[in-house]
Amino acid sequence: MQLYVDDISIPDFIAQLGMLPTLLKEVPIASMSDFIQWFMTTPDRFLLSEIRTLTRLVLVLPATLRRVKTYMRSTMKEFRLNACMTLHIYKDQTAKLDPQEIIHSLLRHQLS
C-alpha cells in the first residue's frame, strides 16, 4: 500500500475491500483472471474506484517487470528492482528531474 499511496486512497480502498465479499457472494472466483472477468462486466465496478485502480496496476506490472528485469535479474536485490520499476512506471515525472541537481542536493546534504 505504501508504494501506491499516491495512486490509491487507502481509507477508500479498505472500505471498498470490505464491500467485496458481499458483491462476490455468489460469484465463483478461483483466480485473478476470474476476478478481472467479473470486474470488467459488473456494473458495481463504478462503486469500486480504488480497486479498479489497483487492478489496472496489477495488470500492468507483469509487462513492466519483464521490461525492467534484464541481465541484472539474478544480481538485483528486491529493493533496487522496486526502485527501478517505480522509476519506469512514473517515467513522465522522472524525465523532468535534473540528475545534476539531485546529485548536488545529495552532496550538500551529506556535507551538512
N, CA, C and O atoms as a GROMACS GRO file, in nm:
protein
  448
    1MET      N    1   0.082  -0.120   0.000
    1MET     CA    2   0.000   0.000   0.000
    1MET      C    3   0.086   0.126   0.000
    1MET      O    4   0.051   0.225  -0.063
    2GLN      N    5   0.200   0.121   0.070
    2GLN     CA    6   0.284   0.239   0.078
    2GLN      C    7   0.341   0.275  -0.058
    2GLN      O    8   0.364   0.393  -0.087
    3LEU      N    9   0.364   0.175  -0.144
    3LEU     CA   10   0.420   0.201  -0.276
    3LEU      C   11   0.321   0.278  -0.363
    3LEU      O   12   0.363   0.359  -0.447
    4TYR      N   13   0.191   0.255  -0.344
    4TYR     CA   14   0.091   0.318  -0.430
    4TYR      C   15   0.010   0.425  -0.358
    4TYR      O   16  -0.103   0.454  -0.398
    5VAL      N   17   0.066   0.484  -0.254
    5VAL     CA   18  -0.006   0.582  -0.174
    5VAL      C   19  -0.047   0.705  -0.257
    5VAL      O   20  -0.147   0.770  -0.225
    6ASP      N   21   0.027   0.737  -0.364
    6ASP     CA   22  -0.010   0.850  -0.450
    6ASP      C   23  -0.119   0.812  -0.550
    6ASP      O   24  -0.183   0.900  -0.608
    7ASP      N   25  -0.140   0.682  -0.570
    7ASP     CA   26  -0.237   0.635  -0.668
    7ASP      C   27  -0.370   0.593  -0.606
    7ASP      O   28  -0.474   0.601  -0.670
    8ILE      N   29  -0.365   0.549  -0.482
    8ILE     CA   30  -0.483   0.490  -0.417
    8ILE      C   31  -0.509   0.558  -0.284
    8ILE      O   32  -0.417   0.581  -0.206
    9SER      N   33  -0.635   0.591  -0.260
    9SER     CA   34  -0.674   0.642  -0.128
    9SER      C   35  -0.691   0.521  -0.036
    9SER      O   36  -0.785   0.443  -0.053
   10ILE      N   37  -0.603   0.506   0.060
   10ILE     CA   38  -0.602   0.388   0.146
   10ILE      C   39  -0.734   0.371   0.223
   10ILE      O   40  -0.788   0.260   0.225
   11PRO      N   41  -0.789   0.476   0.287
   11PRO     CA   42  -0.917   0.457   0.358
   11PRO      C   43  -1.030   0.412   0.263
   11PRO      O   44  -1.109   0.325   0.299
   12ASP      N   45  -1.036   0.472   0.143
   12ASP     CA   46  -1.139   0.430   0.046
   12ASP      C   47  -1.117   0.287   0.001
   12ASP      O   48  -1.212   0.209  -0.013
   13PHE      N   49  -0.990   0.251  -0.022
   13PHE     CA   50  -0.956   0.116  -0.064
   13PHE      C   51  -0.999   0.013   0.041
   13PHE      O   52  -1.057  -0.090   0.006
   14ILE      N   53  -0.971   0.040   0.168
   14ILE     CA   54  -1.008  -0.052   0.276
   14ILE      C   55  -1.160  -0.065   0.284
   14ILE      O   56  -1.212  -0.175   0.304
   15ALA      N   57  -1.231   0.046   0.269
   15ALA     CA   58  -1.378   0.042   0.271
   15ALA      C   59  -1.432  -0.041   0.154
   15ALA      O   60  -1.525  -0.120   0.171
   16GLN      N   61  -1.372  -0.024   0.037
   16GLN     CA   62  -1.416  -0.099  -0.081
   16GLN      C   63  -1.383  -0.248  -0.067
   16GLN      O   64  -1.459  -0.333  -0.113
   17LEU      N   65  -1.270  -0.279  -0.006
   17LEU     CA   66  -1.237  -0.419   0.019
   17LEU      C   67  -1.342  -0.484   0.109
   17LEU      O   68  -1.375  -0.601   0.093
   18GLY      N   69  -1.395  -0.407   0.204
   18GLY     CA   70  -1.500  -0.457   0.292
   18GLY      C   71  -1.628  -0.489   0.217
   18GLY      O   72  -1.707  -0.574   0.260
   19MET      N   73  -1.651  -0.421   0.104
   19MET     CA   74  -1.772  -0.445   0.024
   19MET      C   75  -1.759  -0.569  -0.065
   19MET      O   76  -1.859  -0.630  -0.102
   20LEU      N   77  -1.636  -0.606  -0.098
   20LEU     CA   78  -1.615  -0.714  -0.195
   20LEU      C   79  -1.679  -0.848  -0.158
   20LEU      O   80  -1.742  -0.910  -0.244
   21PRO      N   81  -1.666  -0.897  -0.034
   21PRO     CA   82  -1.727  -1.027  -0.002
   21PRO      C   83  -1.876  -1.031  -0.032
   21PRO      O   84  -1.928  -1.133  -0.079
   22THR      N   85  -1.946  -0.922  -0.005
   22THR     CA   86  -2.089  -0.916  -0.033
   22THR      C   87  -2.115  -0.921  -0.183
   22THR      O   88  -2.206  -0.991  -0.229
   23LEU      N   89  -2.036  -0.845  -0.260
   23LEU     CA   90  -2.054  -0.842  -0.406
   23LEU      C   91  -2.017  -0.974  -0.472
   23LEU      O   92  -2.073  -1.010  -0.575
   24LEU      N   93  -1.921  -1.045  -0.413
   24LEU     CA   94  -1.873  -1.170  -0.473
   24LEU      C   95  -1.939  -1.294  -0.414
   24LEU      O   96  -1.898  -1.407  -0.442
   25LYS      N   97  -2.041  -1.273  -0.332
   25LYS     CA   98  -2.104  -1.383  -0.258
   25LYS      C   99  -2.140  -1.502  -0.346
   25LYS      O  100  -2.115  -1.617  -0.309
   26GLU      N  101  -2.198  -1.478  -0.461
   26GLU     CA  102  -2.245  -1.587  -0.547
   26GLU      C  103  -2.165  -1.600  -0.675
   26GLU      O  104  -2.210  -1.662  -0.771
   27VAL      N  105  -2.045  -1.541  -0.677
   27VAL     CA  106  -1.962  -1.543  -0.797
   27VAL      C  107  -1.845  -1.638  -0.773
   27VAL      O  108  -1.769  -1.621  -0.678
   28PRO      N  109  -1.830  -1.740  -0.860
   28PRO     CA  110  -1.716  -1.833  -0.842
   28PRO      C  111  -1.585  -1.770  -0.892
   28PRO      O  112  -1.563  -1.757  -1.012
   29ILE      N  113  -1.501  -1.731  -0.798
   29ILE     CA  114  -1.373  -1.670  -0.831
   29ILE      C  115  -1.262  -1.766  -0.785
   29ILE      O  116  -1.245  -1.788  -0.665
   30ALA      N  117  -1.189  -1.822  -0.882
   30ALA     CA  118  -1.080  -1.915  -0.848
   30ALA      C  119  -0.943  -1.856  -0.880
   30ALA      O  120  -0.841  -1.910  -0.837
   31SER      N  121  -0.941  -1.748  -0.956
   31SER     CA  122  -0.812  -1.692  -0.996
   31SER      C  123  -0.826  -1.541  -1.020
   31SER      O  124  -0.937  -1.487  -1.021
   32MET      N  125  -0.713  -1.477  -1.040
   32MET     CA  126  -0.714  -1.333  -1.072
   32MET      C  127  -0.787  -1.311  -1.204
   32MET      O  128  -0.857  -1.211  -1.221
   33SER      N  129  -0.769  -1.402  -1.296
   33SER     CA  130  -0.836  -1.393  -1.426
   33SER      C  131  -0.989  -1.394  -1.409
   33SER      O  132  -1.059  -1.318  -1.475
   34ASP      N  133  -1.038  -1.481  -1.322
   34ASP     CA  134  -1.183  -1.486  -1.294
   34ASP      C  135  -1.230  -1.354  -1.234
   34ASP      O  136  -1.336  -1.302  -1.271
   35PHE      N  137  -1.151  -1.299  -1.141
   35PHE     CA  138  -1.187  -1.172  -1.078
   35PHE      C  139  -1.193  -1.060  -1.181
   35PHE      O  140  -1.287  -0.981  -1.182
   36ILE      N  141  -1.093  -1.054  -1.267
   36ILE     CA  142  -1.088  -0.948  -1.369
   36ILE      C  143  -1.206  -0.960  -1.465
   36ILE      O  144  -1.267  -0.860  -1.502
   37GLN      N  145  -1.238  -1.084  -1.504
   37GLN     CA  146  -1.353  -1.106  -1.593
   37GLN      C  147  -1.482  -1.057  -1.526
   37GLN      O  148  -1.562  -0.988  -1.589
   38TRP      N  149  -1.500  -1.093  -1.399
   38TRP     CA  150  -1.618  -1.046  -1.326
   38TRP      C  151  -1.617  -0.894  -1.314
   38TRP      O  152  -1.719  -0.828  -1.337
   39PHE      N  153  -1.502  -0.839  -1.278
   39PHE     CA  154  -1.491  -0.696  -1.254
   39PHE      C  155  -1.520  -0.615  -1.379
   39PHE      O  156  -1.582  -0.509  -1.371
   40MET      N  157  -1.478  -0.663  -1.494
   40MET     CA  158  -1.499  -0.590  -1.619
   40MET      C  159  -1.646  -0.590  -1.661
   40MET      O  160  -1.689  -0.503  -1.736
   41THR      N  161  -1.723  -0.685  -1.614
   41THR     CA  162  -1.861  -0.696  -1.658
   41THR      C  163  -1.964  -0.651  -1.554
   41THR      O  164  -2.081  -0.630  -1.588
   42THR      N  165  -1.923  -0.636  -1.430
   42THR     CA  166  -2.020  -0.598  -1.326
   42THR      C  167  -2.045  -0.447  -1.326
   42THR      O  168  -1.951  -0.369  -1.338
   43PRO      N  169  -2.170  -0.407  -1.312
   43PRO     CA  170  -2.198  -0.264  -1.300
   43PRO      C  171  -2.145  -0.206  -1.168
   43PRO      O  172  -2.129  -0.084  -1.156
   44ASP      N  173  -2.116  -0.293  -1.070
   44ASP     CA  174  -2.065  -0.248  -0.940
   44ASP      C  175  -1.923  -0.194  -0.948
   44ASP      O  176  -1.874  -0.134  -0.852
   45ARG      N  177  -1.855  -0.214  -1.062
   45ARG     CA  178  -1.715  -0.168  -1.073
   45ARG      C  179  -1.704  -0.017  -1.056
   45ARG      O  180  -1.598   0.034  -1.018
   46PHE      N  181  -1.811   0.055  -1.085
   46PHE     CA  182  -1.807   0.201  -1.071
   46PHE      C  183  -1.811   0.244  -0.924
   46PHE      O  184  -1.777   0.358  -0.893
   47LEU      N  185  -1.852   0.154  -0.836
   47LEU     CA  186  -1.850   0.182  -0.692
   47LEU      C  187  -1.713   0.153  -0.632
   47LEU      O  188  -1.684   0.194  -0.519
   48LEU      N  189  -1.630   0.082  -0.706
   48LEU     CA  190  -1.502   0.033  -0.655
   48LEU      C  191  -1.384   0.100  -0.726
   48LEU      O  192  -1.300   0.033  -0.786
   49SER      N  193  -1.380   0.231  -0.719
   49SER     CA  194  -1.278   0.305  -0.794
   49SER      C  195  -1.136   0.271  -0.753
   49SER      O  196  -1.047   0.261  -0.838
   50GLU      N  197  -1.112   0.253  -0.624
   50GLU     CA  198  -0.976   0.224  -0.576
   50GLU      C  199  -0.934   0.082  -0.614
   50GLU      O  200  -0.818   0.058  -0.648
   51ILE      N  201  -1.028  -0.011  -0.609
   51ILE     CA  202  -0.998  -0.149  -0.651
   51ILE      C  203  -0.974  -0.152  -0.801
   51ILE      O  204  -0.890  -0.228  -0.849
   52ARG      N  205  -1.047  -0.069  -0.874
   52ARG     CA  206  -1.025  -0.060  -1.020
   52ARG      C  207  -0.884  -0.008  -1.048
   52ARG      O  208  -0.816  -0.059  -1.138
   53THR      N  209  -0.840   0.092  -0.974
   53THR     CA  210  -0.704   0.145  -0.991
   53THR      C  211  -0.600   0.038  -0.960
   53THR      O  212  -0.504   0.021  -1.035
   54LEU      N  213  -0.618  -0.032  -0.849
   54LEU     CA  214  -0.524  -0.138  -0.812
   54LEU      C  215  -0.523  -0.250  -0.916
   54LEU      O  216  -0.416  -0.303  -0.947
   55THR      N  217  -0.638  -0.286  -0.970
   55THR     CA  218  -0.646  -0.390  -1.072
   55THR      C  219  -0.568  -0.347  -1.197
   55THR      O  220  -0.498  -0.428  -1.257
   56ARG      N  221  -0.581  -0.222  -1.234
   56ARG     CA  222  -0.504  -0.172  -1.350
   56ARG      C  223  -0.355  -0.180  -1.324
   56ARG      O  224  -0.278  -0.219  -1.412
   57LEU      N  225  -0.313  -0.144  -1.203
   57LEU     CA  226  -0.171  -0.151  -1.169
   57LEU      C  227  -0.121  -0.296  -1.172
   57LEU      O  228  -0.010  -0.322  -1.218
   58VAL      N  229  -0.202  -0.387  -1.123
   58VAL     CA  230  -0.164  -0.529  -1.124
   58VAL      C  231  -0.153  -0.580  -1.268
   58VAL      O  232  -0.064  -0.659  -1.299
   59LEU      N  233  -0.243  -0.536  -1.354
   59LEU     CA  234  -0.239  -0.581  -1.493
   59LEU      C  235  -0.117  -0.528  -1.567
   59LEU      O  236  -0.066  -0.593  -1.658
   60VAL      N  237  -0.069  -0.412  -1.530
   60VAL     CA  238   0.047  -0.352  -1.596
   60VAL      C  239   0.178  -0.409  -1.541
   60VAL      O  240   0.278  -0.414  -1.613
   61LEU      N  241   0.179  -0.450  -1.417
   61LEU     CA  242   0.302  -0.492  -1.351
   61LEU      C  243   0.379  -0.602  -1.424
   61LEU      O  244   0.500  -0.586  -1.441
   62PRO      N  245   0.318  -0.712  -1.466
   62PRO     CA  246   0.399  -0.816  -1.532
   62PRO      C  247   0.471  -0.767  -1.657
   62PRO      O  248   0.587  -0.801  -1.677
   63ALA      N  249   0.406  -0.689  -1.740
   63ALA     CA  250   0.471  -0.639  -1.862
   63ALA      C  251   0.584  -0.544  -1.826
   63ALA      O  252   0.691  -0.548  -1.887
   64THR      N  253   0.561  -0.459  -1.727
   64THR     CA  254   0.664  -0.366  -1.684
   64THR      C  255   0.781  -0.442  -1.624
   64THR      O  256   0.897  -0.408  -1.648
   65LEU      N  257   0.750  -0.544  -1.545
   65LEU     CA  258   0.855  -0.623  -1.481
   65LEU      C  259   0.944  -0.689  -1.584
   65LEU      O  260   1.066  -0.691  -1.568
   66ARG      N  261   0.886  -0.743  -1.691
   66ARG     CA  262   0.965  -0.808  -1.795
   66ARG      C  263   1.059  -0.709  -1.861
   66ARG      O  264   1.173  -0.743  -1.894
   67ARG      N  265   1.014  -0.586  -1.882
   67ARG     CA  266   1.098  -0.484  -1.944
   67ARG      C  267   1.213  -0.442  -1.854
   67ARG      O  268   1.325  -0.423  -1.900
   68VAL      N  269   1.183  -0.428  -1.725
   68VAL     CA  270   1.283  -0.378  -1.633
   68VAL      C  271   1.387  -0.486  -1.600
   68VAL      O  272   1.506  -0.455  -1.588
   69LYS      N  273   1.344  -0.610  -1.585
   69LYS     CA  274   1.438  -0.716  -1.549
   69LYS      C  275   1.519  -0.756  -1.672
   69LYS      O  276   1.466  -0.817  -1.764
   70THR      N  277   1.645  -0.722  -1.674
   70THR     CA  278   1.735  -0.755  -1.784
   70THR      C  279   1.840  -0.852  -1.731
   70THR      O  280   1.812  -0.935  -1.644
   71TYR      N  281   1.959  -0.841  -1.783
   71TYR     CA  282   2.066  -0.930  -1.740
   71TYR      C  283   2.098  -0.916  -1.592
   71TYR      O  284   2.162  -1.004  -1.533
   72MET      N  285   2.055  -0.806  -1.529
   72MET     CA  286   2.081  -0.783  -1.387
   72MET      C  287   1.987  -0.864  -1.298
   72MET      O  288   1.998  -0.858  -1.176
   73ARG      N  289   1.896  -0.938  -1.358
   73ARG     CA  290   1.792  -1.009  -1.284
   73ARG      C  291   1.847  -1.092  -1.168
   73ARG      O  292   1.794  -1.086  -1.057
   74SER      N  293   1.951  -1.167  -1.193
   74SER     CA  294   2.000  -1.258  -1.089
   74SER      C  295   2.077  -1.186  -0.979
   74SER      O  296   2.090  -1.240  -0.869
   75THR      N  297   2.128  -1.066  -1.004
   75THR     CA  298   2.207  -0.997  -0.904
   75THR      C  299   2.132  -0.883  -0.837
   75THR      O  300   2.178  -0.831  -0.735
   76MET      N  301   2.021  -0.843  -0.891
   76MET     CA  302   1.948  -0.728  -0.839
   76MET      C  303   1.866  -0.768  -0.715
   76MET      O  304   1.793  -0.867  -0.716
   77LYS      N  305   1.880  -0.691  -0.612
   77LYS     CA  306   1.801  -0.714  -0.490
   77LYS      C  307   1.661  -0.657  -0.510
   77LYS      O  308   1.639  -0.573  -0.597
   78GLU      N  309   1.566  -0.703  -0.428
   78GLU     CA  310   1.426  -0.663  -0.441
   78GLU      C  311   1.409  -0.511  -0.427
   78GLU      O  312   1.330  -0.451  -0.500
   79PHE      N  313   1.482  -0.449  -0.334
   79PHE     CA  314   1.468  -0.305  -0.314
   79PHE      C  315   1.505  -0.229  -0.441
   79PHE      O  316   1.434  -0.136  -0.481
   80ARG      N  317   1.615  -0.268  -0.504
   80ARG     CA  318   1.659  -0.199  -0.625
   80ARG      C  319   1.561  -0.223  -0.740
   80ARG      O  320   1.531  -0.131  -0.817
   81LEU      N  321   1.512  -0.346  -0.752
   81LEU     CA  322   1.415  -0.377  -0.856
   81LEU      C  323   1.289  -0.293  -0.839
   81LEU      O  324   1.237  -0.239  -0.937
   82ASN      N  325   1.240  -0.281  -0.716
   82ASN     CA  326   1.121  -0.199  -0.690
   82ASN      C  327   1.148  -0.053  -0.726
   82ASN      O  328   1.061   0.014  -0.782
   83ALA      N  329   1.266  -0.004  -0.693
   83ALA     CA  330   1.301   0.134  -0.726
   83ALA      C  331   1.305   0.155  -0.877
   83ALA      O  332   1.254   0.255  -0.928
   84CYS      N  333   1.364   0.060  -0.949
   84CYS     CA  334   1.370   0.069  -1.096
   84CYS      C  335   1.230   0.066  -1.157
   84CYS      O  336   1.200   0.141  -1.249
   85MET      N  337   1.144  -0.021  -1.104
   85MET     CA  338   1.008  -0.031  -1.156
   85MET      C  339   0.931   0.098  -1.128
   85MET      O  340   0.855   0.144  -1.213
   86THR      N  341   0.950   0.154  -1.010
   86THR     CA  342   0.882   0.279  -0.977
   86THR      C  343   0.926   0.390  -1.072
   86THR      O  344   0.844   0.468  -1.120
   87LEU      N  345   1.056   0.398  -1.098
   87LEU     CA  346   1.107   0.498  -1.192
   87LEU      C  347   1.048   0.476  -1.331
   87LEU      O  348   1.014   0.572  -1.401
   88HIS      N  349   1.036   0.350  -1.372
   88HIS     CA  350   0.981   0.321  -1.504
   88HIS      C  351   0.832   0.357  -1.512
   88HIS      O  352   0.787   0.415  -1.611
   89ILE      N  353   0.758   0.321  -1.409
   89ILE     CA  354   0.614   0.348  -1.408
   89ILE      C  355   0.587   0.498  -1.411
   89ILE      O  356   0.494   0.544  -1.477
   90TYR      N  357   0.668   0.575  -1.338
   90TYR     CA  358   0.649   0.720  -1.331
   90TYR      C  359   0.750   0.793  -1.420
   90TYR      O  360   0.798   0.900  -1.383
   91LYS      N  361   0.781   0.736  -1.535
   91LYS     CA  362   0.886   0.792  -1.620
   91LYS      C  363   0.851   0.933  -1.669
   91LYS      O  364   0.942   1.012  -1.695
   92ASP      N  365   0.724   0.966  -1.683
   92ASP     CA  366   0.687   1.102  -1.725
   92ASP      C  367   0.732   1.204  -1.621
   92ASP      O  368   0.780   1.312  -1.656
   93GLN      N  369   0.717   1.169  -1.494
   93GLN     CA  370   0.758   1.261  -1.388
   93GLN      C  371   0.909   1.259  -1.368
   93GLN      O  372   0.970   1.363  -1.345
   94THR      N  373   0.970   1.139  -1.375
   94THR     CA  374   1.114   1.131  -1.353
   94THR      C  375   1.193   1.192  -1.469
   94THR      O  376   1.307   1.234  -1.449
   95ALA      N  377   1.135   1.196  -1.587
   95ALA     CA  378   1.205   1.258  -1.701
   95ALA      C  379   1.225   1.407  -1.679
   95ALA      O  380   1.316   1.467  -1.737
   96LYS      N  381   1.141   1.467  -1.596
   96LYS     CA  382   1.151   1.611  -1.569
   96LYS      C  383   1.258   1.644  -1.465
   96LYS      O  384   1.294   1.760  -1.447
   97LEU      N  385   1.308   1.541  -1.397
   97LEU     CA  386   1.408   1.564  -1.293
   97LEU      C  387   1.544   1.592  -1.354
   97LEU      O  388   1.579   1.538  -1.460
   98ASP      N  389   1.620   1.676  -1.287
   98ASP     CA  390   1.756   1.707  -1.331
   98ASP      C  391   1.854   1.625  -1.246
   98ASP      O  392   1.870   1.653  -1.128
   99PRO      N  393   1.920   1.524  -1.306
   99PRO     CA  394   2.012   1.438  -1.230
   99PRO      C  395   2.124   1.517  -1.161
   99PRO      O  396   2.163   1.484  -1.048
  100GLN      N  397   2.175   1.619  -1.228
  100GLN     CA  398   2.281   1.700  -1.168
  100GLN      C  399   2.233   1.769  -1.040
  100GLN      O  400   2.306   1.775  -0.941
  101GLU      N  401   2.111   1.820  -1.042
  101GLU     CA  402   2.056   1.886  -0.924
  101GLU      C  403   2.036   1.786  -0.810
  101GLU      O  404   2.059   1.820  -0.694
  102ILE      N  405   1.995   1.664  -0.841
  102ILE     CA  406   1.978   1.561  -0.739
  102ILE      C  407   2.112   1.527  -0.675
  102ILE      O  408   2.123   1.516  -0.553
  103ILE      N  409   2.215   1.510  -0.759
  103ILE     CA  410   2.348   1.478  -0.708
  103ILE      C  411   2.400   1.590  -0.619
  103ILE      O  412   2.450   1.565  -0.510
  104HIS      N  413   2.386   1.715  -0.665
  104HIS     CA  414   2.431   1.829  -0.584
  104HIS      C  415   2.354   1.838  -0.453
  104HIS      O  416   2.411   1.870  -0.349
  105SER      N  417   2.226   1.810  -0.457
  105SER     CA  418   2.144   1.814  -0.336
  105SER      C  419   2.189   1.707  -0.238
  105SER      O  420   2.199   1.733  -0.118
  106LEU      N  421   2.217   1.587  -0.287
  106LEU     CA  422   2.265   1.479  -0.200
  106LEU      C  423   2.401   1.513  -0.141
  106LEU      O  424   2.425   1.489  -0.022
  107LEU      N  425   2.490   1.569  -0.223
  107LEU     CA  426   2.621   1.608  -0.172
  107LEU      C  427   2.611   1.716  -0.065
  107LEU      O  428   2.680   1.710   0.036
  108ARG      N  429   2.525   1.816  -0.088
  108ARG     CA  430   2.505   1.922   0.012
  108ARG      C  431   2.452   1.862   0.142
  108ARG      O  432   2.494   1.902   0.251
  109HIS      N  433   2.361   1.767   0.129
  109HIS     CA  434   2.301   1.704   0.248
  109HIS      C  435   2.406   1.624   0.325
  109HIS      O  436   2.408   1.627   0.448
  110GLN      N  437   2.494   1.553   0.254
  110GLN     CA  438   2.598   1.473   0.321
  110GLN      C  439   2.701   1.561   0.388
  110GLN      O  440   2.754   1.525   0.493
  111LEU      N  441   2.732   1.676   0.329
  111LEU     CA  442   2.833   1.764   0.385
  111LEU      C  443   2.783   1.844   0.505
  111LEU      O  444   2.863   1.892   0.585
  112SER      N  445   2.653   1.857   0.517
  112SER     CA  446   2.600   1.936   0.630
  112SER      C  447   2.572   1.852   0.750
  112SER      O  448   2.527   1.904   0.852
   0.00000   0.00000   0.00000
